Amino acid sequence: GLKIQIASAHGLRSADLIGNKSDVYVEVEIEGKSDSKVTTAVVTGTGSKKDGAGENEKNSIDVDLQFVGELKGYVAGDKILFTVKDKDFLKSDDSLGKATVTEGGFGGKLVLEGAGE
């Protein structure tokens, strides 16, 4: 297996209609191996403007996840998919962004695709 660590997520949009917040969690899995999926705990973050943000800039959410897990079945060359989601109780969960990592691209910050939608 492959050990993974997720420290935090930053600059997320608030996906909930009420309360300017998102209930954030991350799913991590090996592409094509859905049984490898691990999921962080849900952490609620509230949107706020960054220091120095312009009037038209949207609030963004930062959360500390502090997750350590293991992807079982990992072999060299596998692509690892990270999906940041907002937990919703009344409808399906919203995606807050995705990133794909291949060998050698690991460590440091991942830039999420589709994070502002």
N, C-alpha and C positions, 0 to 999 in steps of 0.2 A: 504493500500500500504506500500511499504518498501522504505525508503529514502536511496539512495546510493550516494557516493561521490567518484570521481576518481580524484586524485591530479595530477598524472604524470605517464609516462611510461619510463623505462630506459633499455638500452642495446639492443635496437631493431636493426634489420638489415636494411640496405638501400635496398629497393625493386625496386626502379626506375632504369632503365637502364642508364639513363643520369643524371648526377648531384649529385650522391652520396647522395640521400635523400629519404625520405618517407613522404607521406602525410597521417599522422596517425589519425585514429579515433577509437573509441571503441564502439562496440555494446554490450548491456547488456540485457539479457532476462531471464525469468523464463523458465526452461526446460519444453517443452511440451505446453507452452503458448506463441505462437509467437506474439500474439497481445499485449503482455506486453513489447515488445522491445523498448528500448530507445537508442539513439545514440548521442555521443558527437559531437561537432564541429570538423572539420578537422584542424589539426595543422601540419605544415610542419617542419620537423626536418632534419638537415644535419648531415651526419655521420662524426665522428671524433674519433681519437684514444684516449683511456683513458691514463691518466698519468701513466707511467711505463709499458705500453703495449709493448709486444714483437713485433718484425718486422713482424712476420707472423700472428699476430692477426688482425682480420677484424675491420674496423671502426664500431662503434655502434652509435645509435641515442637515444637521450633523448628528451622528449617533456613534457611540462607542459600543462595539459588538463584542470584542475580546473573546473570540471563538477559536478553539483549536479542535481540529478533527482529522480524520483519516479517510482518504479515498481508496477504497478497496478495489483491487483489480487493475490498478494503474500500471501501465508499461511504458517504457521510454517511447516518446513520439505521440502519445495520446494528447488530444486537445482537452483542456479543462474549461468548462463553461461556468461563469459566475453570473447569476441573475439576482438583482436586488429587487425586492418586491415590497408592496404595502399590503399588510394583512387587512382584509375586509371581512366583516361578519355577515353582511347583508348581500354581498355580491362577490363575484370572483375577484381574486387578488389582482391589484394593478402592478404592472412592471414599472420599476423606477429606473431601469437601465441594465445593460448587459455588457459583459466583457468576455473575451475568449483568450486563453493563454496557451501557448505551446511551449515546449521545452526550451529553456534558456531565456524565456521572457518573464521569468518569475521573480518576485521580490520587488518591494517598493510599491508605488501607487499604480492602480489600474484606472484607466480612463473609461468611463461607461459610455456605451452608445445608447442613444435614445433617452438620455437622462432628463431632458427638458420637456418631454412631450406630455 
